[in-house]
C-alpha cells in the first residue's frame, strides 16, 4: 500500500520536471535519489511509458556522446492534466495540513 502512494508521488514528480524541461531516465533516478526515493530503471521506465501511452508525455531520442538517450517532454494535454492535478494537490495539502 505504501508503495502505491510513493508511485503516485513519483508520477507527480515526473510531470513536474517534464513540464519544465525534457527529462531522461538516469537523470530522473538521480533526482529522485536526492529526495530519498530509491527506484530502479525497471520501475521507472514502465511509469514513463505508461505516461506516454496516456498522452501526457512524448519521447524522442538524441545521440549524446555516441549513446542514444531517450528524452521525455510534456505534451499540451499533459500540461492541462498536470494543471488540474496541482489544483487538487493544493486543495488536499491544505486540508491534510490543517
mmCIF file as gemmi writes it, N, C-alpha and C atoms, coordinates in Angstrom:
data_model
loop_
_atom_site.group_PDB
_atom_site.id
_atom_site.type_symbol
_atom_site.label_atom_id
_atom_site.label_alt_id
_atom_site.label_comp_id
_atom_site.label_asym_id
_atom_site.label_entity_id
_atom_site.label_seq_id
_atom_site.pdbx_PDB_ins_code
_atom_site.Cartn_x
_atom_site.Cartn_y
_atom_site.Cartn_z
_atom_site.occupancy
_atom_site.B_iso_or_equiv
_atom_site.pdbx_formal_charge
_atom_site.auth_seq_id
_atom_site.auth_asym_id
_atom_site.pdbx_PDB_model_num
ATOM 1 N N . UNK Axp A 1 ? 0.821 -1.193 0 1 0 ? 1 A 1
ATOM 2 C CA . UNK Axp A 1 ? 0 0 0 1 0 ? 1 A 1
ATOM 3 C C . UNK Axp A 1 ? 0.864 1.256 0 1 0 ? 1 A 1
ATOM 4 N N . UNK Axp A 2 ? 1.881 1.305 0.839 1 0 ? 2 A 1
ATOM 5 C CA . UNK Axp A 2 ? 2.755 2.479 0.887 1 0 ? 2 A 1
ATOM 6 C C . UNK Axp A 2 ? 3.425 2.677 -0.469 1 0 ? 2 A 1
ATOM 7 N N . UNK Axp A 3 ? 3.8 1.578 -1.119 1 0 ? 3 A 1
ATOM 8 C CA . UNK Axp A 3 ? 4.439 1.66 -2.44 1 0 ? 3 A 1
ATOM 9 C C . UNK Axp A 3 ? 3.539 2.385 -3.431 1 0 ? 3 A 1
ATOM 10 N N . UNK Axp A 4 ? 2.24 2.124 -3.367 1 0 ? 4 A 1
ATOM 11 C CA . UNK Axp A 4 ? 1.293 2.79 -4.267 1 0 ? 4 A 1
ATOM 12 C C . UNK Axp A 4 ? 1.291 4.302 -4.058 1 0 ? 4 A 1
ATOM 13 N N . UNK Axp A 5 ? 1.354 4.733 -2.787 1 0 ? 5 A 1
ATOM 14 C CA . UNK Axp A 5 ? 1.413 6.168 -2.507 1 0 ? 5 A 1
ATOM 15 C C . UNK Axp A 5 ? 2.669 6.772 -3.121 1 0 ? 5 A 1
ATOM 16 N N . UNK Axp A 6 ? 3.819 6.118 -2.897 1 0 ? 6 A 1
ATOM 17 C CA . UNK Axp A 6 ? 5.071 6.65 -3.413 1 0 ? 6 A 1
ATOM 18 C C . UNK Axp A 6 ? 5.099 6.664 -4.94 1 0 ? 6 A 1
ATOM 19 N N . UNK Axp A 7 ? 4.498 5.668 -5.572 1 0 ? 7 A 1
ATOM 20 C CA . UNK Axp A 7 ? 4.442 5.671 -7.042 1 0 ? 7 A 1
ATOM 21 C C . UNK Axp A 7 ? 3.617 6.848 -7.543 1 0 ? 7 A 1
ATOM 22 N N . UNK Axp A 8 ? 2.562 7.199 -6.826 1 0 ? 8 A 1
ATOM 23 C CA . UNK Axp A 8 ? 1.788 8.386 -7.181 1 0 ? 8 A 1
ATOM 24 C C . UNK Axp A 8 ? 2.617 9.65 -7.05 1 0 ? 8 A 1
ATOM 25 N N . UNK Axp A 9 ? 3.394 9.756 -5.963 1 0 ? 9 A 1
ATOM 26 C CA . UNK Axp A 9 ? 4.275 10.912 -5.769 1 0 ? 9 A 1
ATOM 27 C C . UNK Axp A 9 ? 5.302 10.988 -6.893 1 0 ? 9 A 1
ATOM 28 N N . UNK Axp A 10 ? 5.831 9.837 -7.286 1 0 ? 10 A 1
ATOM 29 C CA . UNK Axp A 10 ? 6.842 9.797 -8.345 1 0 ? 10 A 1
ATOM 30 C C . UNK Axp A 10 ? 6.237 10.269 -9.668 1 0 ? 10 A 1
ATOM 31 N N . UNK Axp A 11 ? 5.014 9.856 -9.972 1 0 ? 11 A 1
ATOM 32 C CA . UNK Axp A 11 ? 4.359 10.315 -11.204 1 0 ? 11 A 1
ATOM 33 C C . UNK Axp A 11 ? 4.201 11.834 -11.198 1 0 ? 11 A 1
ATOM 34 N N . UNK Axp A 12 ? 3.803 12.379 -10.071 1 0 ? 12 A 1
ATOM 35 C CA . UNK Axp A 12 ? 3.657 13.827 -9.967 1 0 ? 12 A 1
ATOM 36 C C . UNK Axp A 12 ? 5.008 14.503 -10.141 1 0 ? 12 A 1
ATOM 37 N N . UNK Axp A 13 ? 6.036 13.921 -9.552 1 0 ? 13 A 1
ATOM 38 C CA . UNK Axp A 13 ? 7.39 14.468 -9.67 1 0 ? 13 A 1
ATOM 39 C C . UNK Axp A 13 ? 7.847 14.445 -11.136 1 0 ? 13 A 1
ATOM 40 N N . UNK Axp A 14 ? 7.557 13.356 -11.834 1 0 ? 14 A 1
ATOM 41 C CA . UNK Axp A 14 ? 7.895 13.256 -13.262 1 0 ? 14 A 1
ATOM 42 C C . UNK Axp A 14 ? 7.201 14.375 -14.034 1 0 ? 14 A 1
ATOM 43 N N . UNK Axp A 15 ? 5.905 14.522 -13.826 1 0 ? 15 A 1
ATOM 44 C CA . UNK Axp A 15 ? 5.154 15.545 -14.555 1 0 ? 15 A 1
ATOM 45 C C . UNK Axp A 15 ? 5.669 16.945 -14.237 1 0 ? 15 A 1
ATOM 46 N N . UNK Axp A 16 ? 6.015 17.175 -12.982 1 0 ? 16 A 1
ATOM 47 C CA . UNK Axp A 16 ? 6.558 18.481 -12.586 1 0 ? 16 A 1
ATOM 48 C C . UNK Axp A 16 ? 7.817 18.808 -13.391 1 0 ? 16 A 1
ATOM 49 N N . UNK Axp A 17 ? 8.776 17.888 -13.403 1 0 ? 17 A 1
ATOM 50 C CA . UNK Axp A 17 ? 10.038 18.165 -14.108 1 0 ? 17 A 1
ATOM 51 C C . UNK Axp A 17 ? 9.856 18.195 -15.62 1 0 ? 17 A 1
ATOM 52 N N . UNK Axp A 18 ? 9.026 17.297 -16.14 1 0 ? 18 A 1
ATOM 53 C CA . UNK Axp A 18 ? 8.813 17.265 -17.594 1 0 ? 18 A 1
ATOM 54 C C . UNK Axp A 18 ? 8.056 18.497 -18.073 1 0 ? 18 A 1
ATOM 55 N N . UNK Axp A 19 ? 7.352 19.178 -17.164 1 0 ? 19 A 1
ATOM 56 C CA . UNK Axp A 19 ? 6.66 20.412 -17.557 1 0 ? 19 A 1
ATOM 57 C C . UNK Axp A 19 ? 7.645 21.563 -17.698 1 0 ? 19 A 1
ATOM 58 N N . UNK Axp A 20 ? 8.821 21.429 -17.099 1 0 ? 20 A 1
ATOM 59 C CA . UNK Axp A 20 ? 9.829 22.491 -17.143 1 0 ? 20 A 1
ATOM 60 C C . UNK Axp A 20 ? 10.843 22.286 -18.261 1 0 ? 20 A 1
ATOM 61 N N . UNK Axp A 21 ? 11.244 21.018 -18.471 1 0 ? 21 A 1
ATOM 62 C CA . UNK Axp A 21 ? 12.243 20.696 -19.494 1 0 ? 21 A 1
ATOM 63 C C . UNK Axp A 21 ? 12.212 19.196 -19.758 1 0 ? 21 A 1
ATOM 64 N N . UNK Axp A 22 ? 12.736 18.759 -20.902 1 0 ? 22 A 1
ATOM 65 C CA . UNK Axp A 22 ? 12.79 17.322 -21.166 1 0 ? 22 A 1
ATOM 66 C C . UNK Axp A 22 ? 13.642 16.612 -20.117 1 0 ? 22 A 1
ATOM 67 N N . UNK Axp A 23 ? 13.233 15.399 -19.752 1 0 ? 23 A 1
ATOM 68 C CA . UNK Axp A 23 ? 13.957 14.604 -18.761 1 0 ? 23 A 1
ATOM 69 C C . UNK Axp A 23 ? 14.355 13.275 -19.392 1 0 ? 23 A 1
ATOM 70 N N . UNK Axp A 24 ? 15.321 12.596 -18.782 1 0 ? 24 A 1
ATOM 71 C CA . UNK Axp A 24 ? 15.675 11.243 -19.199 1 0 ? 24 A 1
ATOM 72 C C . UNK Axp A 24 ? 15.873 10.379 -17.961 1 0 ? 24 A 1
ATOM 73 N N . UNK Axp A 25 ? 15.783 9.078 -18.153 1 0 ? 25 A 1
ATOM 74 C CA . UNK Axp A 25 ? 15.707 8.122 -17.059 1 0 ? 25 A 1
ATOM 75 C C . UNK Axp A 25 ? 16.787 8.214 -16.003 1 0 ? 25 A 1
ATOM 76 N N . UNK Axp A 26 ? 18.059 8.138 -16.391 1 0 ? 26 A 1
ATOM 77 C CA . UNK Axp A 26 ? 19.134 8.132 -15.401 1 0 ? 26 A 1
ATOM 78 C C . UNK Axp A 26 ? 19.149 9.423 -14.598 1 0 ? 26 A 1
ATOM 79 N N . UNK Axp A 27 ? 18.965 10.551 -15.269 1 0 ? 27 A 1
ATOM 80 C CA . UNK Axp A 27 ? 18.915 11.824 -14.542 1 0 ? 27 A 1
ATOM 81 C C . UNK Axp A 27 ? 17.785 11.799 -13.535 1 0 ? 27 A 1
ATOM 82 N N . UNK Axp A 28 ? 16.635 11.253 -13.94 1 0 ? 28 A 1
ATOM 83 C CA . UNK Axp A 28 ? 15.49 11.273 -13.054 1 0 ? 28 A 1
ATOM 84 C C . UNK Axp A 28 ? 15.674 10.341 -11.864 1 0 ? 28 A 1
ATOM 85 N N . UNK Axp A 29 ? 16.303 9.195 -12.071 1 0 ? 29 A 1
ATOM 86 C CA . UNK Axp A 29 ? 16.613 8.29 -10.955 1 0 ? 29 A 1
ATOM 87 C C . UNK Axp A 29 ? 17.485 9.015 -9.941 1 0 ? 29 A 1
ATOM 88 N N . UNK Axp A 30 ? 18.476 9.763 -10.421 1 0 ? 30 A 1
ATOM 89 C CA . UNK Axp A 30 ? 19.345 10.529 -9.526 1 0 ? 30 A 1
ATOM 90 C C . UNK Axp A 30 ? 18.582 11.651 -8.835 1 0 ? 30 A 1
ATOM 91 N N . UNK Axp A 31 ? 17.68 12.306 -9.546 1 0 ? 31 A 1
ATOM 92 C CA . UNK Axp A 31 ? 16.847 13.362 -8.958 1 0 ? 31 A 1
ATOM 93 C C . UNK Axp A 31 ? 15.995 12.786 -7.826 1 0 ? 31 A 1
ATOM 94 N N . UNK Axp A 32 ? 15.378 11.655 -8.068 1 0 ? 32 A 1
ATOM 95 C CA . UNK Axp A 32 ? 14.571 11.029 -7.019 1 0 ? 32 A 1
ATOM 96 C C . UNK Axp A 32 ? 15.418 10.615 -5.828 1 0 ? 32 A 1
ATOM 97 N N . UNK Axp A 33 ? 16.627 10.144 -6.086 1 0 ? 33 A 1
ATOM 98 C CA . UNK Axp A 33 ? 17.529 9.753 -5 1 0 ? 33 A 1
ATOM 99 C C . UNK Axp A 33 ? 17.821 10.948 -4.09 1 0 ? 33 A 1
ATOM 100 N N . UNK Axp A 34 ? 17.953 12.142 -4.667 1 0 ? 34 A 1
ATOM 101 C CA . UNK Axp A 34 ? 18.19 13.351 -3.857 1 0 ? 34 A 1
ATOM 102 C C . UNK Axp A 34 ? 17.015 13.634 -2.919 1 0 ? 34 A 1
ATOM 103 N N . UNK Axp A 35 ? 15.85 13.109 -3.271 1 0 ? 35 A 1
ATOM 104 C CA . UNK Axp A 35 ? 14.651 13.302 -2.445 1 0 ? 35 A 1
ATOM 105 C C . UNK Axp A 35 ? 14.36 12.09 -1.558 1 0 ? 35 A 1
ATOM 106 N N . UNK Axp A 36 ? 15.285 11.149 -1.518 1 0 ? 36 A 1
ATOM 107 C CA . UNK Axp A 36 ? 15.134 9.999 -0.636 1 0 ? 36 A 1
ATOM 108 C C . UNK Axp A 36 ? 14.433 8.793 -1.224 1 0 ? 36 A 1
ATOM 109 N N . UNK Axp A 37 ? 14.104 8.831 -2.517 1 0 ? 37 A 1
ATOM 110 C CA . UNK Axp A 37 ? 13.468 7.69 -3.168 1 0 ? 37 A 1
ATOM 111 C C . UNK Axp A 37 ? 14.543 6.799 -3.78 1 0 ? 37 A 1
ATOM 112 N N . UNK Axp A 38 ? 14.356 5.511 -3.663 1 0 ? 38 A 1
ATOM 113 C CA . UNK Axp A 38 ? 15.218 4.539 -4.334 1 0 ? 38 A 1
ATOM 114 C C . UNK Axp A 38 ? 14.342 3.816 -5.354 1 0 ? 38 A 1
ATOM 115 N N . UNK Axp A 39 ? 14.603 4.082 -6.622 1 0 ? 39 A 1
ATOM 116 C CA . UNK Axp A 39 ? 13.78 3.491 -7.682 1 0 ? 39 A 1
ATOM 117 C C . UNK Axp A 39 ? 14.705 2.913 -8.744 1 0 ? 39 A 1
ATOM 118 N N . UNK Axp A 40 ? 14.342 1.753 -9.229 1 0 ? 40 A 1
ATOM 119 C CA . UNK Axp A 40 ? 15.157 1.086 -10.245 1 0 ? 40 A 1
ATOM 120 C C . UNK Axp A 40 ? 14.654 1.467 -11.635 1 0 ? 40 A 1
ATOM 121 N N . UNK Axp A 41 ? 15.506 1.283 -12.644 1 0 ? 41 A 1
ATOM 122 C CA . UNK Axp A 41 ? 15.049 1.511 -14.015 1 0 ? 41 A 1
ATOM 123 C C . UNK Axp A 41 ? 13.841 0.625 -14.356 1 0 ? 41 A 1
ATOM 124 N N . UNK Axp A 42 ? 13.788 -0.576 -13.775 1 0 ? 42 A 1
ATOM 125 C CA . UNK Axp A 42 ? 12.682 -1.492 -14.027 1 0 ? 42 A 1
ATOM 126 C C . UNK Axp A 42 ? 11.352 -1.003 -13.477 1 0 ? 42 A 1
ATOM 127 N N . UNK Axp A 43 ? 11.409 -0.05 -12.557 1 0 ? 43 A 1
ATOM 128 C CA . UNK Axp A 43 ? 10.196 0.577 -12.039 1 0 ? 43 A 1
ATOM 129 C C . UNK Axp A 43 ? 9.91 1.88 -12.777 1 0 ? 43 A 1
ATOM 130 N N . UNK Axp A 44 ? 10.952 2.671 -13.026 1 0 ? 44 A 1
ATOM 131 C CA . UNK Axp A 44 ? 10.77 3.985 -13.637 1 0 ? 44 A 1
ATOM 132 C C . UNK Axp A 44 ? 10.297 3.917 -15.083 1 0 ? 44 A 1
ATOM 133 N N . UNK Axp A 45 ? 10.959 3.095 -15.895 1 0 ? 45 A 1
ATOM 134 C CA . UNK Axp A 45 ? 10.646 3.122 -17.323 1 0 ? 45 A 1
ATOM 135 C C . UNK Axp A 45 ? 9.212 2.695 -17.642 1 0 ? 45 A 1
ATOM 136 N N . UNK Axp A 46 ? 8.65 1.707 -16.956 1 0 ? 46 A 1
ATOM 137 C CA . UNK Axp A 46 ? 7.228 1.424 -17.215 1 0 ? 46 A 1
ATOM 138 C C . UNK Axp A 46 ? 6.311 2.604 -16.857 1 0 ? 46 A 1
ATOM 139 N N . UNK Axp A 47 ? 6.667 3.369 -15.828 1 0 ? 47 A 1
ATOM 140 C CA . UNK Axp A 47 ? 5.878 4.554 -15.488 1 0 ? 47 A 1
ATOM 141 C C . UNK Axp A 47 ? 5.978 5.578 -16.611 1 0 ? 47 A 1
ATOM 142 N N . UNK Axp A 48 ? 7.185 5.824 -17.097 1 0 ? 48 A 1
ATOM 143 C CA . UNK Axp A 48 ? 7.372 6.771 -18.197 1 0 ? 48 A 1
ATOM 144 C C . UNK Axp A 48 ? 6.6 6.323 -19.435 1 0 ? 48 A 1
ATOM 145 N N . UNK Axp A 49 ? 6.692 5.029 -19.749 1 0 ? 49 A 1
ATOM 146 C CA . UNK Axp A 49 ? 5.989 4.502 -20.934 1 0 ? 49 A 1
ATOM 147 C C . UNK Axp A 49 ? 4.478 4.635 -20.778 1 0 ? 49 A 1
ATOM 148 N N . UNK Axp A 50 ? 3.972 4.385 -19.575 1 0 ? 50 A 1
ATOM 149 C CA . UNK Axp A 50 ? 2.531 4.497 -19.334 1 0 ? 50 A 1
ATOM 150 C C . UNK Axp A 50 ? 2.075 5.949 -19.478 1 0 ? 50 A 1
ATOM 151 N N . UNK Axp A 51 ? 2.864 6.88 -18.934 1 0 ? 51 A 1
ATOM 152 C CA . UNK Axp A 51 ? 2.513 8.298 -19.07 1 0 ? 51 A 1
ATOM 153 C C . UNK Axp A 51 ? 2.534 8.72 -20.539 1 0 ? 51 A 1
ATOM 154 N N . UNK Axp A 52 ? 3.428 8.113 -21.303 1 0 ? 52 A 1
ATOM 155 C CA . UNK Axp A 52 ? 3.468 8.405 -22.738 1 0 ? 52 A 1
ATOM 156 C C . UNK Axp A 52 ? 2.246 7.791 -23.439 1 0 ? 52 A 1
ATOM 157 N N . UNK Axp A 53 ? 1.904 6.562 -23.102 1 0 ? 53 A 1
ATOM 158 C CA . UNK Axp A 53 ? 0.724 5.923 -23.702 1 0 ? 53 A 1
ATOM 159 C C . UNK Axp A 53 ? -0.55 6.707 -23.393 1 0 ? 53 A 1
ATOM 160 N N . UNK Axp A 54 ? -0.592 7.328 -22.213 1 0 ? 54 A 1
ATOM 161 C CA . UNK Axp A 54 ? -1.761 8.111 -21.813 1 0 ? 54 A 1
ATOM 162 C C . UNK Axp A 54 ? -1.767 9.503 -22.441 1 0 ? 54 A 1
ATOM 163 N N . UNK Axp A 55 ? -0.717 9.83 -23.191 1 0 ? 55 A 1
ATOM 164 C CA . UNK Axp A 55 ? -0.661 11.103 -23.895 1 0 ? 55 A 1
ATOM 165 C C . UNK Axp A 55 ? -0.188 12.278 -23.054 1 0 ? 55 A 1
ATOM 166 N N . UNK Axp A 56 ? 0.39 11.995 -21.882 1 0 ? 56 A 1
ATOM 167 C CA . UNK Axp A 56 ? 0.884 13.072 -21.025 1 0 ? 56 A 1
ATOM 168 C C . UNK Axp A 56 ? 2.326 13.446 -21.359 1 0 ? 56 A 1
ATOM 169 N N . UNK Axp A 57 ? 3.103 12.476 -21.809 1 0 ? 57 A 1
ATOM 170 C CA . UNK Axp A 57 ? 4.496 12.695 -22.206 1 0 ? 57 A 1
ATOM 171 C C . UNK Axp A 57 ? 4.676 12.25 -23.646 1 0 ? 57 A 1
ATOM 172 N N . UNK Axp A 58 ? 5.714 12.799 -24.27 1 0 ? 58 A 1
ATOM 173 C CA . UNK Axp A 58 ? 6.125 12.371 -25.615 1 0 ? 58 A 1
ATOM 174 C C . UNK Axp A 58 ? 7.633 12.17 -25.556 1 0 ? 58 A 1
ATOM 175 N N . UNK Axp A 59 ? 8.102 11.1 -26.153 1 0 ? 59 A 1
ATOM 176 C CA . UNK Axp A 59 ? 9.539 10.816 -26.117 1 0 ? 59 A 1
ATOM 177 C C . UNK Axp A 59 ? 10.187 11.102 -27.464 1 0 ? 59 A 1
ATOM 178 N N . UNK Axp A 60 ? 11.467 11.345 -27.401 1 0 ? 60 A 1
ATOM 179 C CA . UNK Axp A 60 ? 12.296 11.466 -28.6 1 0 ? 60 A 1
ATOM 180 C C . UNK Axp A 60 ? 13.706 11.059 -28.207 1 0 ? 60 A 1
ATOM 181 N N . UNK Axp A 61 ? 14.504 10.662 -29.177 1 0 ? 61 A 1
ATOM 182 C CA . UNK Axp A 61 ? 15.865 10.182 -28.912 1 0 ? 61 A 1
ATOM 183 C C . UNK Axp A 61 ? 16.885 11.133 -29.492 1 0 ? 61 A 1
ATOM 184 N N . UNK Axp A 62 ? 18.012 11.239 -28.79 1 0 ? 62 A 1
ATOM 185 C CA . UNK Axp A 62 ? 19.147 12.041 -29.251 1 0 ? 62 A 1
ATOM 186 C C . UNK Axp A 62 ? 20.427 11.257 -29.018 1 0 ? 62 A 1
ATOM 187 N N . UNK Axp A 63 ? 21.407 11.499 -29.875 1 0 ? 63 A 1
ATOM 188 C CA . UNK Axp A 63 ? 22.723 10.917 -29.707 1 0 ? 63 A 1
ATOM 189 C C . UNK Axp A 63 ? 23.521 11.835 -28.78 1 0 ? 63 A 1
ATOM 190 N N . UNK Axp A 64 ? 23.919 11.315 -27.632 1 0 ? 64 A 1
ATOM 191 C CA . UNK Axp A 64 ? 24.69 12.084 -26.651 1 0 ? 64 A 1
ATOM 192 C C . UNK Axp A 64 ? 25.992 11.339 -26.415 1 0 ? 64 A 1
ATOM 193 N N . UNK Axp A 65 ? 27.079 11.91 -26.906 1 0 ? 65 A 1
ATOM 194 C CA . UNK Axp A 65 ? 28.412 11.318 -26.763 1 0 ? 65 A 1
ATOM 195 C C . UNK Axp A 65 ? 28.44 9.872 -27.253 1 0 ? 65 A 1
ATOM 196 N N . UNK Axp A 66 ? 27.807 9.631 -28.387 1 0 ? 66 A 1
ATOM 197 C CA . UNK Axp A 66 ? 27.817 8.32 -29.008 1 0 ? 66 A 1
ATOM 198 C C . UNK Axp A 66 ? 26.782 7.344 -28.48 1 0 ? 66 A 1
ATOM 199 N N . UNK Axp A 67 ? 25.984 7.771 -27.518 1 0 ? 67 A 1
ATOM 200 C CA . UNK Axp A 67 ? 24.945 6.902 -26.971 1 0 ? 67 A 1
ATOM 201 C C . UNK Axp A 67 ? 23.577 7.522 -27.254 1 0 ? 67 A 1
ATOM 202 N N . UNK Axp A 68 ? 22.608 6.672 -27.524 1 0 ? 68 A 1
ATOM 203 C CA . UNK Axp A 68 ? 21.251 7.151 -27.766 1 0 ? 68 A 1
ATOM 204 C C . UNK Axp A 68 ? 20.556 7.331 -26.419 1 0 ? 68 A 1
ATOM 205 N N . UNK Axp A 69 ? 20.094 8.534 -26.179 1 0 ? 69 A 1
ATOM 206 C CA . UNK Axp A 69 ? 19.39 8.858 -24.934 1 0 ? 69 A 1
ATOM 207 C C . UNK Axp A 69 ? 17.942 9.201 -25.284 1 0 ? 69 A 1
ATOM 208 N N . UNK Axp A 70 ? 17.02 8.606 -24.545 1 0 ? 70 A 1
ATOM 209 C CA . UNK Axp A 70 ? 15.6 8.86 -24.763 1 0 ? 70 A 1
ATOM 210 C C . UNK Axp A 70 ? 15.128 9.92 -23.776 1 0 ? 70 A 1
ATOM 211 N N . UNK Axp A 71 ? 14.601 10.995 -24.319 1 0 ? 71 A 1
ATOM 212 C CA . UNK Axp A 71 ? 14.078 12.089 -23.514 1 0 ? 71 A 1
ATOM 213 C C . UNK Axp A 71 ? 12.558 12.045 -23.517 1 0 ? 71 A 1
ATOM 214 N N . UNK Axp A 72 ? 11.99 12.568 -22.438 1 0 ? 72 A 1
ATOM 215 C CA . UNK Axp A 72 ? 10.54 12.675 -22.312 1 0 ? 72 A 1
ATOM 216 C C . UNK Axp A 72 ? 10.194 14.123 -22.037 1 0 ? 72 A 1
ATOM 217 N N . UNK Axp A 73 ? 9.214 14.633 -22.788 1 0 ? 73 A 1
ATOM 218 C CA . UNK Axp A 73 ? 8.757 16.004 -22.553 1 0 ? 73 A 1
ATOM 219 C C . UNK Axp A 73 ? 7.239 15.998 -22.417 1 0 ? 73 A 1
ATOM 220 N N . UNK Axp A 74 ? 6.733 17.031 -21.8 1 0 ? 74 A 1
ATOM 221 C CA . UNK Axp A 74 ? 5.307 17.149 -21.555 1 0 ? 74 A 1
ATOM 222 C C . UNK Axp A 74 ? 4.578 17.502 -22.845 1 0 ? 74 A 1
ATOM 223 N N . UNK Axp A 75 ? 3.425 16.913 -23.034 1 0 ? 75 A 1
ATOM 224 C CA . UNK Axp A 75 ? 2.569 17.253 -24.163 1 0 ? 75 A 1
ATOM 225 C C . UNK Axp A 75 ? 1.61 18.37 -23.736 1 0 ? 75 A 1
ATOM 226 N N . UNK Axp A 76 ? 0.963 19.025 -24.689 1 0 ? 76 A 1
ATOM 227 C CA . UNK Axp A 76 ? -0.05 20.019 -24.306 1 0 ? 76 A 1
ATOM 228 C C . UNK Axp A 76 ? -1.149 19.416 -23.424 1 0 ? 76 A 1
ATOM 229 N N . UNK Axp A 77 ? -1.586 18.199 -23.752 1 0 ? 77 A 1
ATOM 230 C CA . UNK Axp A 77 ? -2.581 17.528 -22.917 1 0 ? 77 A 1
ATOM 231 C C . UNK Axp A 77 ? -2.008 17.256 -21.522 1 0 ? 77 A 1
ATOM 232 N N . UNK Axp A 78 ? -0.743 16.869 -21.46 1 0 ? 78 A 1
ATOM 233 C CA . UNK Axp A 78 ? -0.09 16.64 -20.177 1 0 ? 78 A 1
ATOM 234 C C . UNK Axp A 78 ? -0.061 17.897 -19.329 1 0 ? 78 A 1
ATOM 235 N N . UNK Axp A 79 ? 0.185 19.037 -19.969 1 0 ? 79 A 1
ATOM 236 C CA . UNK Axp A 79 ? 0.194 20.305 -19.23 1 0 ? 79 A 1
ATOM 237 C C . UNK Axp A 79 ? -1.188 20.615 -18.662 1 0 ? 79 A 1
ATOM 238 N N . UNK Axp A 80 ? -2.235 20.356 -19.444 1 0 ? 80 A 1
ATOM 239 C CA . UNK Axp A 80 ? -3.603 20.594 -18.952 1 0 ? 80 A 1
ATOM 240 C C . UNK Axp A 80 ? -3.918 19.681 -17.763 1 0 ? 80 A 1
ATOM 241 N N . UNK Axp A 81 ? -3.585 18.413 -17.908 1 0 ? 81 A 1
ATOM 242 C CA . UNK Axp A 81 ? -3.852 17.45 -16.83 1 0 ? 81 A 1
ATOM 243 C C . UNK Axp A 81 ? -3.044 17.813 -15.597 1 0 ? 81 A 1
ATOM 244 N N . UNK Axp A 82 ? -1.765 18.155 -15.778 1 0 ? 82 A 1
ATOM 245 C CA . UNK Axp A 82 ? -0.907 18.476 -14.633 1 0 ? 82 A 1
ATOM 246 C C . UNK Axp A 82 ? -1.415 19.725 -13.915 1 0 ? 82 A 1
ATOM 247 N N . UNK Axp A 83 ? -1.941 20.669 -14.647 1 0 ? 83 A 1
ATOM 248 C CA . UNK Axp A 83 ? -2.518 21.859 -14.025 1 0 ? 83 A 1
ATOM 249 C C . UNK Axp A 83 ? -3.675 21.461 -13.105 1 0 ? 83 A 1
ATOM 250 N N . UNK Axp A 84 ? -4.524 20.563 -13.561 1 0 ? 84 A 1
ATOM 251 C CA . UNK Axp A 84 ? -5.63 20.083 -12.73 1 0 ? 84 A 1
ATOM 252 C C . UNK Axp A 84 ? -5.128 19.296 -11.523 1 0 ? 84 A 1
ATOM 253 N N . UNK Axp A 85 ? -4.086 18.486 -11.732 1 0 ? 85 A 1
ATOM 254 C CA . UNK Axp A 85 ? -3.503 17.716 -10.627 1 0 ? 85 A 1
ATOM 255 C C . UNK Axp A 85 ? -2.978 18.663 -9.552 1 0 ? 85 A 1
ATOM 256 N N . UNK Axp A 86 ? -2.302 19.737 -9.975 1 0 ? 86 A 1
ATOM 257 C CA . UNK Axp A 86 ? -1.758 20.692 -8.997 1 0 ? 86 A 1
ATOM 258 C C . UNK Axp A 86 ? -2.865 21.359 -8.198 1 0 ? 86 A 1
ATOM 259 N N . UNK Axp A 87 ? -3.975 21.696 -8.846 1 0 ? 87 A 1
ATOM 260 C CA . UNK Axp A 87 ? -5.107 22.29 -8.127 1 0 ? 87 A 1
ATOM 261 C C . UNK Axp A 87 ? -5.617 21.339 -7.052 1 0 ? 87 A 1
ATOM 262 N N . UNK Axp A 88 ? -5.793 20.07 -7.412 1 0 ? 88 A 1
ATOM 263 C CA . UNK Axp A 88 ? -6.287 19.079 -6.463 1 0 ? 88 A 1
ATOM 264 C C . UNK Axp A 88 ? -5.268 18.82 -5.353 1 0 ? 88 A 1
ATOM 265 N N . UNK Axp A 89 ? -3.991 18.841 -5.703 1 0 ? 89 A 1
ATOM 266 C CA . UNK Axp A 89 ? -2.947 18.658 -4.688 1 0 ? 89 A 1
ATOM 267 C C . UNK Axp A 89 ? -2.982 19.792 -3.67 1 0 ? 89 A 1
ATOM 268 N N . UNK Axp A 90 ? -3.09 21.021 -4.157 1 0 ? 90 A 1
ATOM 269 C CA . UNK Axp A 90 ? -3.149 22.165 -3.25 1 0 ? 90 A 1
ATOM 270 C C . UNK Axp A 90 ? -4.339 22.06 -2.308 1 0 ? 90 A 1
ATOM 271 N N . UNK Axp A 91 ? -5.464 21.674 -2.851 1 0 ? 91 A 1
ATOM 272 C CA . UNK Axp A 91 ? -6.668 21.519 -2.04 1 0 ? 91 A 1
ATOM 273 C C . UNK Axp A 91 ? -6.447 20.442 -0.963 1 0 ? 91 A 1
ATOM 274 N N . UNK Axp A 92 ? -5.884 19.314 -1.351 1 0 ? 92 A 1
ATOM 275 C CA . UNK Axp A 92 ? -5.645 18.214 -0.415 1 0 ? 92 A 1
ATOM 276 C C . UNK Axp A 92 ? -4.613 18.59 0.643 1 0 ? 92 A 1
ATOM 277 N N . UNK Axp A 93 ? -3.532 19.241 0.22 1 0 ? 93 A 1
ATOM 278 C CA . UNK Axp A 93 ? -2.482 19.632 1.167 1 0 ? 93 A 1
ATOM 279 C C . UNK Axp A 93 ? -3.045 20.583 2.222 1 0 ? 93 A 1
ATOM 280 N N . UNK Axp A 94 ? -3.841 21.545 1.801 1 0 ? 94 A 1
ATOM 281 C CA . UNK Axp A 94 ? -4.457 22.472 2.771 1 0 ? 94 A 1
ATOM 282 C C . UNK Axp A 94 ? -5.299 21.727 3.777 1 0 ? 94 A 1
ATOM 283 N N . UNK Axp A 95 ? -6.089 20.781 3.289 1 0 ? 95 A 1
ATOM 284 C CA . UNK Axp A 95 ? -6.962 20.021 4.189 1 0 ? 95 A 1
ATOM 285 C C . UNK Axp A 95 ? -6.164 19.128 5.135 1 0 ? 95 A 1
ATOM 286 N N . UNK Axp A 96 ? -5.181 18.421 4.61 1 0 ? 96 A 1
ATOM 287 C CA . UNK Axp A 96 ? -4.405 17.475 5.419 1 0 ? 96 A 1
ATOM 288 C C . UNK Axp A 96 ? -3.52 18.207 6.439 1 0 ? 96 A 1
ATOM 289 N N . UNK Axp A 97 ? -3.007 19.358 6.083 1 0 ? 97 A 1
ATOM 290 C CA . UNK Axp A 97 ? -2.053 20.067 6.943 1 0 ? 97 A 1
ATOM 291 C C . UNK Axp A 97 ? -2.723 20.98 7.971 1 0 ? 97 A 1
ATOM 292 N N . UNK Axp A 98 ? -4.047 21.042 7.984 1 0 ? 98 A 1
ATOM 293 C CA . UNK Axp A 98 ? -4.746 21.888 8.968 1 0 ? 98 A 1
ATOM 294 C C . UNK Axp A 98 ? -4.527 21.384 10.361 1 0 ? 98 A 1
